[in-house]
Amino acid sequence: MQLHSKADLKQASGPELMRLVAQGEQAAFEVLMRKHNQLLYRTARSMVRDDAEAEDIVQEAYLLAYRNASTFRGEASLSTWLTRIVINEATGRLRKQQRRADIIQLVPGADLAEGVEEEAMDEALRAFPEAPDEAVLRAEARRLIEARIDKLPGRLRTVFVLRAVEDMPVQEVASVLNVPEATVRSHFFRARGLLREALARDFDNASASAFSFDGERCDRIVAGVLARL
């Protein structure tokens, strides 16, 4: 097995990295994980709305990708292939949660109607503190963005995170979610409409940093996966 330097690995294409991973080169897998961690974490987080659960989903997805590295044919981009694995893992967990919820019969009326969601956003806007410092204002806006994104309906939430936060092209979002491009566009515009009134001027500046992915979380996911190989 030929070892490669980190510098070489960082310049490698997705198929090249997967070929090395299939050969058992863990250094290539670490580079792959650090390159895709943010996208995959944000995707999982958009679906399950829980930081720890999202991290666990990403780790499980990486382990599945590692075990099946030899099956990657490059028919889709590596990021698309990995995102599909994350979505499948998250979807499976959500289904299990739903089955458990059906069994214990949660209190009815827990789901908010759209009108109630919009009213809640209006209340959040009225409660928004006036901060003279622009950096403080942006930090508060980001907190509100994350809270409001969590309140979006499931599929709208995932589409919004992939499109607005990760800046993923419509075609790729449609591919990973297995829906028509027109559906992606309509979901995205609907999600933006639900958020626009509450977030107003701070939307563009704050959305790029929503659900920030810090070095500690990145290191934790990589270390967790490598320890289980």
Buried (B, 14 or more C-beta within 10 A) or exposed (E): EEEBEEEEBEEBEBEBBBBBBBEEBBBBBBBBBBBBBBBBBBBBBBBBBEEEBBBBBBBBBBBBBBEEBEEBEEEBBBBBBBBBBBBEBBBEBBEEEEEEEEEEEEEEEEEEEEEEBBEBBEEBBEEBEEEEEEEEBBBBBBEBBBEBBEBBBEBBBBBBBBBBBBEBEBEBBBBBBEBEEEBBBBBBBBBBEBBEEBBEEBBEBBBEBBBEBEEEBBEEBBEBBBEEE
